[in-house]
């Protein structure tokens, strides 16, 4: 006789509910849409100069005033935000070879700021700024080569330009260069080099790099295996809200890997990641409630978290949820957690 799906769920769920949560994380590039004109520098001699005086200087052909005026309009600083005016003044300054204006104009075309998106135009202006040694623009050129936006896709060229920006201490380029070394895209795969560049970016506070450095330290790939260092970098990224890192830090507390075993801390960090919609953490938090580890045992709460993870396609959570409903229907819910 065929075993029903409910009976099969009942039989396997006790084994699944106790499954140790896996650690998660993979190298994540920082795409250029994280970058923008905001935060780009203004000529120090023009700080505090009024909009009216900037216009006078810009109209007289002062290229730094033209760029600064464009940046004021772009960011809505001391005037109403106006991308059309910003582009007009960026264009004038860019034609006078102001590298930050060329970069800014590239961003306008890249992101469609009051102009139609035009990746070829964006690449043209990024490339001109990068040719003047501007690390932010070198990052953008690299990203265009990696994605094939506005130029033929070429991972080797992406590596070249990421390295230029990374050597100039651009943390986003350092992160992305590490990812390419980790994957072996445009360069031979080299986890030692990946770790080197992740470390540089991590020290600048890039959360994805902190996560990945933690992963490499946990596995001992490219660096010496060190649980305490792994947990330290997971914590650094977790404190910035990185859900992967929050989940991994929780699992370190659950297992006592690199930190003292602490079910309460495990539950706290699983919840932080789960509240961001992270399916693996939702499942793991469900297990905490089902087993009463770090939280008061609560089968209904466990089922709620299994349901959230199940709705995202988490197979083990789906099996555990099925087991919960089967036991609830049969009246022996107290058997829900079995080691």
N, C-alpha and C positions, 0 to 999 in steps of 0.2 A: 504494500500500500504506500502511496506517495506521502511523504512528510509534508504537512502544510507549511506555508511560509511563516505562520505565527509560531508553530512549534520549533521550526529551525531557528527563528529569532530567539526563542526562549532558551534553546540549548547553547547557543554561542554567545549570547549577551554577557553571561557572567565572566567569560574569558576576556571579552572586549572591554568591559567597564574598567578593568584593572590595568589595561594597556598603558604603559608609561608614555607620557607625552613626548613627542619628538621635538627636536630642536629645529628651528627653521631659519632660513636666511640665504640669500644669494646676492651676488654683486649687482647693485642697481646703479645705472648711469643717472647722472643729473642732466636732464635735457635742457636745451637752451631756453625753453619757455620759462625756466625758473629765473633767468637773467632778465634784466630790464634796464632802462635808463636811470631809474630811481637809484640814488646813491652815487651816481657818477660825479666826479669832482667839479667844482666851480673854481675858476681862477681866483686865487686868494685876494688879489687886488680889487676884485669886483664884489666881494662879500659886503653886504649892507648897502650896495648901490641901488637906488630906487629903480622901479620899472621904467619911469620916464627918462631917467638918465641913461639907463641901459639902451633904450630905444634910440636916443640921440647918438650914443657911441656906435651902436650897431648900424644905424643909417649912414654913419660916416665911414663905415668899412672896417671897424674894429672887429676882427674875427673872434676874439675871445668873448667880447660882448655879445656877438651874434649867437655863439653857442650857449652862453649863460642865459640869455633871454629865451632861447628855445627850451632850455632845461626848466626855467621858471614856468613857462606855459605848459610844458609836458607834465610837470609834477603838481601844478596848481599852487605854487608857492608864491605868496604875496600878490597873486592875481588869480582870476578864474581859470580853471584848467581849460586848455584849448589846444587840441592836437594839431589842428590846421595851422595855427600860428607857430606852434612848435616846429612842425615840419618845414615851414617856410624858412625859419631862422637856422635850423639844423642844416638845411640844404645850402644856404649861403656860407655857413662856417665850414661845412664839409668840402665845398669847392675851394675854400682857402686852406685845405689840408689840415684842419683841426681834427685830430684822430678821434677824440671823444664824440665829436659831431658826426663823423663818418660811422662810428659804432652806433650812435643813437638813431641815425637815419636807417641803418640796417635793421634795427629793432622795429622801427615803424613799419617798414615793408614786411618784415618777418611776421609780425603779430597783427598786421592790418589796422594800424592806428590812423584812422581817417584817410587811408589809402587802401586800395585793393591789395590783398596779400600777394606778394611777388617775391618768391624765394630767390630768383636769379638776381633781382635788384638788391635783395638783402645780402646775398653772398658777395656781390660786387663791393658793397660798402664795408662789409666786415673785412674783406680781404685787403682793401686799401688801408683800413685802420690797423689790421694785423701787420701789414708791411711796415708800419711805423713802430712796431714793437709793443702794441697795446695788448697786455695779457688777456683782458676780457674779450677782445676781438679775436685773438688767437683761439680762445676756447670756442667761440661761435663758429669760426672757420672749421675747426676740428669736428664740431658737431654736425655741421652741414655735410662734410665729407662722410661722416659715419652714417647719416640718415639718407644721404643722396638728395637733400633738398637744395635746389638751385645749382647743383653741380653733380658730376658723375660720382656715384658712391665709390669710395676708395678707403678701405680701412688703414692701409699703410700711410696714406696722407693724413688720416685722422690721428694716427699715432704721432706723426711728425709734429703736428700743430698742438696736440694735447701736451706733448713733451715740452714744447717751447713755453707754453703757458704754465705748465707745472714747474719748470725750472725757474720761472719768475715768481713762484710761490702762490700760484692761483689754486686754491684748495679744491675747486670743482673739477679743474683739469687733472689734478692729482688723483682724485677719486676715479674719474673716468679712465685715466691711463691704467690705473690698477685693475679696473674691470676688464680692459682689453688684454692685459697680461694674464689675468685669471682665466679668460676664455680662449686665449690664443688667437685673437682676431687682429690681424695686421702685424702681429709679432709672434714669435714662437711662445707657446704657453710657458709661463715662468712664475710659479707661485711665490718664490722668494722676492722677485721684483714686485709682484702684486702686493705682497705684505709691506714692502718698503714704501710704496706709494699710498697704500691705505693708511699706514701709520702717519705719514705727513699730513694727509687730509684729516685724519681723525684728530690729530693734535690741533688742527684749526677749528675743530668743533663740528665737522661734517658728520651728521648722524649715521648716514648709510655706510660711511667708511668706518665709523666706530663699531657698528654692527658687524661688518665683515672682518675687521681685525679681531674682534671677539671670536668669530667663527674659526678663523685660521688658528688662533691660539688654542681654542678648544680641541681642534682636530690635530694640531701639530703639523700642519701643512704650510710650508714656506717659512715657518718659525718654529721655535721649540714649544712643545705642548706645555701649557700652563693654565690650569683652571682658574687660579686667582686673577691672573691678568685678563683672561677671557671674561670673567664675571665683571671685572672693572670696566671693560669697554662696553659690555652689554648695558651696564648701569648708566654709563655716560650717554648712550644713545636712548635708553629708556627714559631718562630724565627729560629728553627733548621730545618725548611723545612718540618715538618710533615703535610701532606695534610689534614688529618682529622681535626687536630687542626686549621689549617688555615681556613677551612670551618666553623668550629664551632665558631671561633673568629669572622668571618664575620657575622655570624647569630646573635651573641651577639650584634654587632654594629647595625645590621638591626633592632633588636627588642628593643635595649636599655636595654639589660639584663646584669647587672654587670658593664656596661660602659655607657657613654652618647650615646644616639642614634646618629649615624653618617653614613648616606648612602654612603658618599664618602669612608670612611674607610671600610665599608662592601664590596663595589665593589672592592677595592684594594686587600683585602684578598681573596675574591672569585676568583679573577683573578689568584692570586698566586697558589691556589689549582687547578684551572681549567687548568692552563698551565702545571700542572703535570699529566693531563689526568683524573682528579677526576670528575666523571660523575655528582654527585650531585651539585658540585660547578659550573660545566659548565651550568647545568640547571639554577641554581640560578643567575649566571651572565647574562644569557639570560633574566631572569625576570627583572633584573636591567635595561638592555637596553630597554626592552619592555615598562617598566613603567617610564623610565627616572629617576631612583633613584640612585644618586651618580655618574651618567654618563649622557651624552647627550642622549636623546631618539633616538634610531636608530633601527628600526624594522629589517633591513637587518642584522645588527650585532647580534641582538637577535636571529634571525633565524639561524645564523651561529653557535652560541653556543648551541642552541637547537639541531641542527644537530649532533654536536660532542657528546652530551649526548645521543641522540637517537641511534647513532651507537654503543653505549655500552649497549643498552637495557633499557634506562631510559624511563619508560612508560609515565610519565607526559610530558616529553620533546617531545616525539613522538606525543602526542595529540596536544600540542601547535604548533609543526611544521606543523602538518596537518591543523590546524586552520589558520596558517599564509598563507600557500599556497592556501587554499580555498578563503580567503579574497583577496589575491593578484590577483587571477584569476577572482574574481567577481568585482574587482575594488573598494572595500571599506576597504582597508588596514588600514585606520585611525581608524577603530573600533577594531583593534587588541587587545587593552588592555581595558578591562571592569571590573570595581569593582563590 
